[in-house]
């Protein structure tokens, strides 16, 4: 029978990789050098979820867990905390933030749970103003997600558009300001473009759409249609670089029609 490894086994493996005679690469890693890996592994797990690939999700969750154990080992070596402290901390947090399960609080719907969660989070972190709550949003988050979270914090205290039409009007206003900045060469294109994106994210909130996922799907759709255009050109013995924009647009329209029928 194959050995069934445990969390303790994974911890021991990381310790060995980091120890004397261990792996040269693992031994020189720090929290900072592993930042990108942590993000990449999390995104790869999300990608597996999007593709509904359970086998790959199992693998990617293992990679995410390895990052957690690795960072905990680095902290233990520095005398800060260990994996046991990480586990204790998250257990305490989950119990504290679910008083409707582990205590006497009442929350019958998912929305009520989220309201209570935010209140308890503020109490736990001693956040007294909404501005502080916004500043606690991690800057390492993708910008679209960060913008949505900032807007949600403002909306929580009533600082928000009353309906989606107002949010759409704001987008049109920002487009006009961006257009003016470009035409006049005011040197504020980046700022105005940022305002435009921020306004678009507002619409995603009203539609209950995750803007990061929506943009990712749009990129994937673009790649699929572009692949159709390129393959169609190659089947005719042509390269895209040798075709006119009108010819490529014709193939693009074909790709759009094809994707609608699939």
Legacy VTK file of the C-alpha trace (Angstrom):
# vtk DataFile Version 3.0
C-alpha trace
ASCII
DATASET POLYDATA
POINTS 262 float
0.000 0.000 0.000
1.324 3.429 -0.963
2.261 5.731 1.889
-0.288 8.457 2.623
1.576 11.664 3.309
0.355 14.196 5.856
0.737 17.916 6.509
3.504 17.029 8.947
5.314 15.147 6.164
5.145 18.217 3.914
6.495 20.352 6.730
9.372 17.900 7.244
10.167 17.926 3.510
10.409 21.719 3.454
12.590 21.671 6.561
14.947 19.195 4.877
15.083 21.219 1.672
15.976 24.300 3.722
18.471 22.537 6.005
22.161 21.695 5.743
22.751 19.536 2.698
19.341 20.506 1.320
18.419 22.083 -2.012
20.594 25.080 -3.041
17.582 26.844 -4.557
15.234 26.316 -1.616
17.879 27.382 0.888
18.267 30.881 -0.595
14.555 31.701 -0.866
12.941 34.466 1.200
9.405 35.796 1.668
10.230 38.414 -0.953
11.618 36.032 -3.579
8.539 33.822 -3.244
5.970 36.598 -3.683
5.413 35.970 -7.384
5.221 32.218 -6.847
2.486 32.684 -4.237
0.441 34.768 -6.685
1.070 32.436 -9.616
0.050 29.325 -7.683
-3.159 30.997 -6.502
-4.017 32.061 -10.058
-3.289 28.578 -11.393
-5.680 27.138 -8.824
-8.343 29.628 -9.923
-7.676 28.666 -13.549
-8.309 25.010 -12.698
-11.584 26.016 -11.053
-12.577 27.987 -14.161
-11.839 24.950 -16.341
-13.672 22.645 -13.897
-10.580 20.425 -13.887
-10.741 18.645 -10.538
-7.538 16.664 -11.048
-5.546 19.779 -11.871
-7.228 21.660 -9.010
-5.965 18.989 -6.619
-2.437 19.554 -7.897
-2.673 23.347 -7.807
-4.085 23.387 -4.278
-1.056 21.328 -3.306
1.197 23.993 -4.800
-0.668 26.701 -2.857
-0.344 24.664 0.344
3.366 24.230 -0.297
3.733 28.007 -0.472
1.945 28.382 2.864
4.163 25.779 4.527
7.302 27.279 2.950
6.512 30.785 4.212
5.692 29.406 7.655
9.068 27.626 7.706
10.858 30.858 6.794
9.071 32.646 9.624
9.930 29.864 12.084
13.604 30.076 11.134
13.458 33.814 11.844
11.889 33.173 15.245
8.594 34.860 14.321
5.951 32.110 14.108
5.457 28.588 12.814
2.894 26.597 10.877
1.107 25.688 14.114
0.625 29.406 14.809
-0.789 29.937 11.322
-3.291 27.104 11.829
-4.236 28.326 15.312
-4.741 31.860 14.003
-7.046 30.888 11.152
-9.063 28.536 13.383
-9.619 31.307 15.923
-10.548 33.758 13.149
-13.092 31.399 11.572
-14.741 30.731 14.935
-14.790 34.449 15.832
-16.235 35.507 12.479
-18.953 32.828 12.486
-20.817 33.615 15.720
-24.031 32.443 14.013
-22.497 28.951 13.949
-20.224 28.870 17.003
-22.139 31.401 19.136
-25.582 32.893 19.625
-25.645 35.440 16.781
-28.312 35.232 14.075
-27.660 35.179 10.332
-30.143 33.360 8.122
-28.860 34.470 4.723
-25.485 34.737 3.002
-25.914 38.533 2.812
-26.437 38.744 6.578
-23.317 36.661 7.106
-21.270 39.097 4.995
-22.608 42.102 6.904
-21.672 40.511 10.224
-18.302 39.457 8.807
-17.394 43.049 7.921
-18.481 44.332 11.335
-16.436 41.699 13.155
-13.452 42.308 10.872
-13.466 46.011 11.731
-13.711 45.260 15.438
-10.909 42.713 15.216
-8.561 45.085 13.384
-9.721 48.118 15.395
-10.842 49.951 12.270
-12.941 52.980 13.218
-13.403 54.783 9.882
-14.294 53.714 6.358
-11.119 55.369 5.053
-9.097 53.049 7.281
-11.082 50.110 5.916
-10.146 51.149 2.379
-6.480 51.458 3.326
-6.554 47.912 4.698
-7.341 46.581 1.226
-4.093 44.896 0.050
-2.236 46.938 -2.563
-0.923 43.679 -4.056
-4.400 42.808 -5.307
-5.062 43.092 -9.055
-6.144 46.675 -9.708
-9.651 45.770 -10.902
-10.383 43.752 -7.760
-8.885 46.461 -5.582
-11.071 49.117 -7.234
-14.189 47.018 -6.703
-13.351 46.531 -3.027
-12.705 50.260 -2.539
-16.057 51.095 -4.141
-17.809 48.468 -2.000
-16.405 50.078 1.155
-17.807 53.431 0.033
-21.143 51.859 -0.894
-21.416 50.227 2.527
-22.008 53.647 4.097
-24.219 54.939 1.286
-21.616 56.760 -0.830
-22.679 55.202 -4.124
-24.774 55.659 -7.251
-28.431 54.860 -6.701
-28.837 52.942 -9.971
-26.794 51.528 -12.829
-27.856 54.344 -15.165
-25.937 56.811 -13.003
-22.868 54.586 -13.179
-23.193 54.442 -16.971
-23.423 58.254 -17.122
-20.200 58.448 -15.083
-18.444 56.242 -17.629
-19.576 58.525 -20.444
-18.318 61.525 -18.473
-14.911 59.912 -17.989
-14.710 58.992 -21.683
-15.333 62.634 -22.560
-12.620 63.801 -20.157
-10.173 61.215 -21.495
-10.960 62.253 -25.068
-10.361 65.906 -24.183
-7.045 65.099 -22.478
-5.858 63.170 -25.533
-6.955 65.842 -28.001
-5.406 68.698 -26.014
-2.260 66.795 -25.075
-2.660 67.799 -21.444
-0.277 65.101 -20.187
-2.971 63.645 -17.904
-3.908 60.678 -20.118
-2.873 58.125 -17.485
-4.930 59.789 -14.776
-7.999 60.150 -16.977
-7.645 56.576 -18.232
-7.481 55.386 -14.624
-10.647 57.330 -13.814
-12.350 55.705 -16.805
-11.405 52.196 -15.650
-12.528 52.975 -12.107
-15.907 54.112 -13.441
-16.271 50.914 -15.501
-15.637 48.824 -12.383
-18.609 50.600 -10.782
-20.842 49.092 -13.455
-19.502 45.621 -12.676
-20.704 46.010 -9.088
-24.247 46.807 -10.178
-24.196 43.780 -12.492
-22.659 41.621 -9.728
-19.791 40.730 -12.064
-16.200 40.205 -10.991
-14.330 42.629 -13.301
-11.094 40.624 -13.103
-12.803 37.419 -14.241
-14.783 39.279 -16.898
-11.627 40.805 -18.375
-9.827 37.463 -18.243
-12.674 35.849 -20.178
-12.601 38.696 -22.698
-8.863 38.135 -23.221
-9.456 34.401 -23.692
-12.218 35.112 -26.209
-9.918 37.483 -28.094
-7.185 34.833 -28.253
-9.629 32.208 -29.551
-10.957 34.517 -32.260
-7.483 35.680 -33.203
-6.420 32.037 -33.503
-9.305 31.449 -35.914
-8.233 34.457 -37.982
-4.620 33.310 -38.109
-5.438 29.678 -38.894
-7.865 30.754 -41.606
-5.174 32.914 -43.179
-2.599 30.126 -42.999
-5.036 27.694 -44.627
-5.102 30.106 -47.576
-1.323 30.237 -47.675
-1.174 33.753 -46.238
0.506 35.385 -43.257
-1.370 37.971 -41.222
1.476 40.422 -41.675
0.878 40.245 -45.433
-2.879 40.885 -45.216
-4.741 44.173 -45.128
-6.705 45.205 -42.067
-9.910 44.866 -44.104
-9.086 41.249 -44.928
-8.308 40.463 -41.302
-11.513 42.201 -40.168
-13.492 39.955 -42.534
-12.007 36.851 -40.907
-12.605 38.379 -37.477
-16.304 38.787 -38.289
-16.355 35.126 -39.324
-14.777 34.197 -35.995
-17.437 36.186 -34.105
-20.233 34.439 -36.020
-18.644 31.054 -35.420
-18.272 31.623 -31.683
-21.929 32.647 -31.430
-23.058 29.407 -33.041
-20.913 27.165 -30.812
LINES 1 263
262 0 1 2 3 4 5 6 7 8 9 10 11 12 13 14 15 16 17 18 19 20 21 22 23 24 25 26 27 28 29 30 31 32 33 34 35 36 37 38 39 40 41 42 43 44 45 46 47 48 49 50 51 52 53 54 55 56 57 58 59 60 61 62 63 64 65 66 67 68 69 70 71 72 73 74 75 76 77 78 79 80 81 82 83 84 85 86 87 88 89 90 91 92 93 94 95 96 97 98 99 100 101 102 103 104 105 106 107 108 109 110 111 112 113 114 115 116 117 118 119 120 121 122 123 124 125 126 127 128 129 130 131 132 133 134 135 136 137 138 139 140 141 142 143 144 145 146 147 148 149 150 151 152 153 154 155 156 157 158 159 160 161 162 163 164 165 166 167 168 169 170 171 172 173 174 175 176 177 178 179 180 181 182 183 184 185 186 187 188 189 190 191 192 193 194 195 196 197 198 199 200 201 202 203 204 205 206 207 208 209 210 211 212 213 214 215 216 217 218 219 220 221 222 223 224 225 226 227 228 229 230 231 232 233 234 235 236 237 238 239 240 241 242 243 244 245 246 247 248 249 250 251 252 253 254 255 256 257 258 259 260 261
